[in-house]
Amino acid sequence: MSMPIAPAPIVDAAATNQGDLGEMRILLADDHELVRDSIAAFLSAAGFDQVAVAGSLEEAIEVFQSSTGFGLVLLDLNMPGMGGLEGLYKMQAVAAEVPVAIISGSTQADRVKAAIDAGAQGYLPKAMPAKSICAAIRFMVAGEIYLPYNLMKQETKTDVFGLSARERDVLRWLAEGLSNKEIGLKLGLQDVTVKLHLKTLSRKLKARNRTHAAMLGRDNGLI
């Protein structure tokens, strides 16, 4: 029997911080609690009317449907339930005319382009300074598409190694320290398939072992 999802916490800004932002309400969904709560706290202190938070796509949809007045939904690209851009499509269907944007630790140019092509209102790297994230959210709430200029200028190095999209997914989770079994659960793959992807991406990267592969992936901007 599935357990009910507890209501997501709401971070309220003090009335004195509202400034000229008006009723600017944000839904932020990210499974990394420290990152999520840090961003939410900063946005609240910066004057946003409310910041609702969730830890998965399922929870984000539930929070959205149980409330009204959101100006923007911000989704972590790799949190549980997303399945890549499939999660974006699901939220867009629920959110109707409310813009949905992506926040991610990945800054690969092809991923950024794919998200924008899929209708995301913007793409925010988690490494952005908090003030820049705040400004970007205001920009998107106003109806504009936000995309850091340096990401579009960034030359993707994926073609140098010839990694497939799935191999990059495996590499990203490998760099997070996940085991083969855990990677398989994240990506919906059998253990033997994960091992095959690890073997091929290690060969393409000329990596000596798992740790070396993760290091090469970071050094070459693949994750």
C-alpha positions in Angstrom: 0.0 0.0 0.0 1.5 3.3 -1.0 2.0 5.9 1.7 0.3 9.3 1.3 2.5 12.2 0.4 2.8 14.8 3.1 1.9 18.4 2.1 4.9 20.2 0.8 6.2 23.0 3.1 5.6 26.6 2.1 8.2 29.3 2.7 6.5 32.6 3.2 8.2 35.9 2.7 7.6 38.7 5.2 5.3 41.3 4.0 8.0 43.9 4.2 10.1 42.0 1.7 7.4 41.9 -1.0 8.5 45.1 -2.6 7.1 45.5 -6.1 7.0 41.7 -6.8 3.3 41.5 -6.1 1.8 38.1 -5.9 4.8 36.2 -7.3 4.4 32.6 -6.3 6.9 29.9 -7.3 6.8 26.1 -7.1 10.3 24.7 -6.8 10.8 20.9 -7.2 14.2 19.3 -6.4 15.1 16.1 -4.6 18.3 17.5 -3.2 16.9 19.0 0.1 19.8 21.3 0.9 19.8 22.8 -2.6 16.0 23.1 -2.7 15.7 24.7 0.7 18.6 27.0 0.2 17.1 28.4 -3.1 13.6 28.6 -1.5 15.0 30.5 1.5 16.8 33.0 -0.7 13.8 33.6 -3.0 11.6 34.1 0.1 14.1 36.6 1.6 14.4 38.3 -1.8 10.7 39.2 -1.8 8.8 36.5 -3.5 5.3 36.1 -2.1 5.5 32.4 -1.6 7.8 29.5 -2.6 6.3 26.0 -2.4 8.7 23.1 -2.6 8.5 19.5 -3.6 11.0 16.6 -3.8 9.7 14.7 -6.8 7.6 15.2 -9.9 4.6 13.4 -8.4 4.8 15.6 -5.3 5.2 18.7 -7.5 2.0 17.8 -9.5 0.1 17.3 -6.2 1.2 20.6 -4.8 0.4 22.4 -8.0 -3.1 20.9 -8.2 -3.8 21.6 -4.5 -3.1 25.3 -4.8 -3.5 28.2 -7.2 -1.8 31.3 -8.4 1.7 30.0 -9.3 3.6 32.2 -11.6 6.3 29.6 -12.4 7.1 26.0 -11.9 10.8 25.1 -11.6 11.8 21.5 -12.0 15.0 19.7 -11.3 15.7 17.7 -14.5 17.0 14.6 -12.7 14.8 14.2 -9.7 12.6 11.1 -9.2 9.7 10.8 -11.6 11.1 13.1 -14.3 12.5 10.6 -16.8 14.3 13.4 -18.5 12.0 15.7 -20.6 9.0 13.4 -20.1 8.6 15.0 -16.7 8.6 18.4 -18.3 5.8 17.4 -20.7 3.8 15.9 -17.8 4.0 19.1 -15.8 3.3 21.3 -18.8 0.1 19.3 -19.3 -1.0 19.9 -15.7 0.2 23.5 -15.4 -1.6 24.6 -18.6 -0.7 28.3 -19.1 1.7 28.5 -16.2 5.3 28.5 -17.5 7.6 25.5 -16.5 11.3 25.9 -16.4 14.3 23.5 -15.7 17.0 23.7 -13.1 19.9 21.3 -13.4 23.4 20.5 -12.4 24.1 19.7 -16.1 25.2 22.5 -18.4 25.6 20.4 -21.6 24.6 22.6 -24.6 22.6 19.7 -26.2 20.5 19.2 -23.0 19.8 22.9 -22.7 18.7 23.1 -26.3 16.5 20.0 -26.0 14.8 21.5 -22.9 14.1 24.8 -24.7 12.9 23.0 -27.8 10.5 21.0 -25.6 8.9 24.2 -24.4 10.7 25.0 -21.2 10.4 28.6 -20.2 14.1 28.6 -19.3 17.1 26.6 -18.1 18.9 27.5 -14.9 22.2 25.8 -13.9 22.4 25.1 -10.2 25.8 26.7 -10.1 24.3 30.1 -10.9 24.7 32.7 -8.1 21.5 33.0 -6.0 20.9 36.6 -7.1 21.1 35.5 -10.7 18.6 32.7 -10.1 16.3 35.3 -8.5 16.6 37.6 -11.5 16.1 34.8 -14.0 12.9 33.7 -12.3 11.5 37.3 -12.4 12.4 37.3 -16.1 10.5 34.1 -16.8 7.5 35.1 -14.7 7.3 38.1 -16.9 6.8 35.8 -19.9 10.4 35.8 -21.3 12.5 32.7 -22.0 15.7 32.7 -19.9 18.8 31.0 -21.1 22.3 31.9 -19.8 24.2 33.2 -22.8 27.4 31.4 -21.9 25.6 28.0 -22.1 24.6 28.6 -25.7 28.1 29.7 -26.6 29.5 26.7 -24.9 30.9 24.2 -27.3 29.7 20.7 -26.5 32.5 18.2 -26.3 30.2 15.2 -26.5 31.0 14.5 -30.2 34.7 14.3 -29.4 34.1 11.1 -27.5 30.9 10.0 -29.3 29.0 9.2 -26.1 25.3 8.4 -26.6 22.6 10.2 -24.6 22.1 7.1 -22.5 25.9 6.7 -21.9 26.0 10.3 -20.6 23.1 9.5 -18.3 25.0 6.5 -16.9 28.1 8.6 -16.6 26.3 11.4 -14.7 24.9 8.9 -12.1 28.3 7.2 -11.9 29.8 10.6 -11.0 27.3 10.8 -8.2 28.7 7.7 -6.7 25.8 5.3 -7.5 26.3 1.6 -7.8 25.3 -0.3 -11.0 22.1 -1.4 -9.4 21.2 2.1 -8.2 22.0 3.5 -11.7 19.7 0.9 -13.2 16.9 1.9 -10.8 17.3 5.6 -11.7 17.3 4.9 -15.5 15.0 1.9 -15.6 17.7 -0.4 -16.9 18.8 -3.9 -16.2 22.1 -4.4 -14.3 23.6 -6.1 -17.4 22.7 -3.1 -19.5 24.2 -0.7 -17.1 27.5 -2.7 -17.2 27.4 -2.7 -21.0 27.0 1.1 -21.0 29.9 1.5 -18.5 32.1 -0.7 -20.6 31.5 1.2 -23.8 31.7 4.7 -22.3 34.9 3.8 -20.5 36.4 2.6 -23.8 35.4 5.8 -25.5 36.8 7.9 -22.7 39.9 5.7 -22.4 39.1 5.5 -18.7 41.0 3.0 -16.5 38.2 2.5 -14.0 34.9 4.0 -12.7 36.6 6.8 -10.8 38.7 7.7 -13.8 35.6 7.7 -16.0 33.8 10.1 -13.7 36.8 12.4 -13.5 37.2 12.5 -17.3 33.5 13.2 -17.6 33.7 16.2 -15.3 36.9 17.5 -16.8 35.5 17.4 -20.3 32.1 19.0 -19.5 30.1 15.8 -20.1 28.3 15.9 -16.8 
